[in-house]
Amino acid sequence: MYSTTYHRPATVADAVKLLKKADDGKLLAGGQTLIPAMKTRLAAPSDVVDLRHIKELKGIKVSGKNVTIGAGTTHAEVASNEKLMKVCHSMCELASHIGDPHVRHMGTIGGSVANNDPAADYPAAMVALGATIHTNKREIAAEKFFTGLFETALKDDEVVTAVSFTAPAKCGYEKFRNPASRYAMTGVFVAKGKDGVRVAVTGAGDDGVFRSKEIEAALSKKFDASALDGVQVSSRNLMSDIHASAEYRANLVVVMARRATTAANG
Amino acid sequence: MSEVSMVVNGRKVSGSVEDRTLLVHFLRETLGLTGTHVGCDTSQCGACVVHVDGKAVKSCTMLAAQASGSEVVTIEGLADGADLHPVQAAFKQHHGLQCGFCTPGMIMAATDMIARHPEGLDEKTVRDELEGNICRCTGYHNIVQAILAASKEMGKAKKGKAKKAA
């Protein structure tokens, strides 16, 4: 790891000040991506601003069907929150399968959405749930927030403070894990809410998370796995790498969507 | 440089470290607690797992500065003098190790896992929970058996205590 300077602010406002002052500063949430990237020297920030001790970023609020999750909430906390489990079980389920137990004790939802790894799980949930990403400056619709591979709409001195969404009547998430890295080779989040059916795919798109119109159309007719029999998804704009071809991933989208729908109806 | 201070295995410690120092290196090199291992350096193997404020984390994926002010428990902090912790005893009895390199992380992960599952553990849960710990010798079978046995043993001990209290 290259040399860096560590900061521990107590408020978001102080974090922003420190970030602005830094030459090439980075926000450090749970650090489960950033620290490994720094160890391999893929990232070399002059300063790291630790968000883990900022109280205003923590906690889950559930009021009726409205859910707000503070950016500093860990995956383990999302996975085990009883109120959230009652209104949106799939979010807990999703969080309980990110990385491993040790990663889930540190990694946060804010860090995950801000990093926008193309194989991360949360972006699919955010887009399918029509979630809103809150920052210290504004609110951004999830679909506009995730702009490409590791790219988001965040400006340099902008900090994700929370995510919010209305729990849909039904939702489910299933992923096919890469056997070695365990990251989603394709993950599909399906949601049936008052705005109809929304389906978002992670791990497969060559530009990050996306909505699958083909799956949405089929599930809008009938929200059942059988509605996806014979449905095909185009392999255009899907990733092709040593793990799977674009065609293989296209098939995985349908298979994961079928499983996610069954889970949602479960 | 950062001044860091924390409680490690019940003992207050402090030191001056470079900000980039990982917690595992602070434990091993500054404090001489070499029971915590670095197995992979890529945050995958879990040989470096310790408890920070009661939660299992990878000490190779956390800066020492991040852990400043926390309570840390390492493998050295488990045994009560000459008496092994029930998880350590179970690993010994069930031969849950061969070369032993991954063992500190396995045991710290196991104690965390058992604490999070007071209702008890089954084999599938143990295997799922070991997602973040890699062993290259045992094939996991005896590790799983050891954790299941320890979980049972600790559950019994807890019930015994509750009975006594009642």
Contacts between the chains, C-beta under 8 A, distances in Angstrom:
chain1	res1	chain2	res2	distance
A	1	B	20	4.6
A	1	B	22	7.7
A	2	B	20	7.1
A	3	B	18	6.9
A	3	B	19	7.4
A	3	B	20	5.8
A	4	B	19	5.5
A	4	B	20	5.3
A	5	B	19	5.5
A	6	B	2	5.8
A	6	B	19	4.1
A	6	B	63	6.2
A	6	B	65	4.2
A	6	B	66	7.5
A	8	B	65	7.5
A	8	B	68	8.0
A	28	B	66	7.5
A	31	B	61	6.4
A	31	B	62	6.4
A	31	B	63	7.5
A	31	B	66	6.9
A	32	B	43	7.3
A	32	B	61	6.1
A	35	B	22	7.7
A	35	B	43	7.2
A	35	B	61	4.8
A	35	B	62	6.8
A	35	B	63	7.1
A	36	B	42	6.4
A	36	B	43	4.4
A	36	B	61	6.3
A	38	B	20	7.6
A	39	B	22	7.7
A	39	B	41	6.5
A	39	B	42	7.5
A	39	B	43	7.5
A	39	B	60	7.7
A	40	B	42	7.3
A	48	B	19	7.8
A	48	B	63	7.7
A	50	B	65	7.7
A	50	B	66	5.9
A	52	B	66	6.8
A	76	B	55	7.5
A	99	B	131	7.7
A	99	B	132	7.0
A	100	B	46	7.3
A	100	B	131	4.0
A	100	B	132	2.7
A	100	B	133	7.7
A	101	B	56	6.1
A	101	B	109	7.0
A	101	B	112	6.9
A	101	B	113	7.0
A	101	B	116	7.9
A	101	B	129	5.8
A	101	B	131	7.0
A	101	B	132	5.9
A	102	B	46	6.4
A	102	B	49	5.7
A	102	B	56	5.1
A	102	B	57	5.3
A	102	B	58	4.9
A	102	B	109	7.0
A	102	B	132	4.8
A	103	B	58	7.4
A	103	B	61	7.9
A	103	B	132	6.5
A	105	B	55	4.2
A	105	B	56	6.2
A	105	B	57	5.3
A	106	B	57	5.4
A	106	B	58	7.8
A	106	B	61	7.1
A	106	B	62	6.9
A	182	B	131	6.9
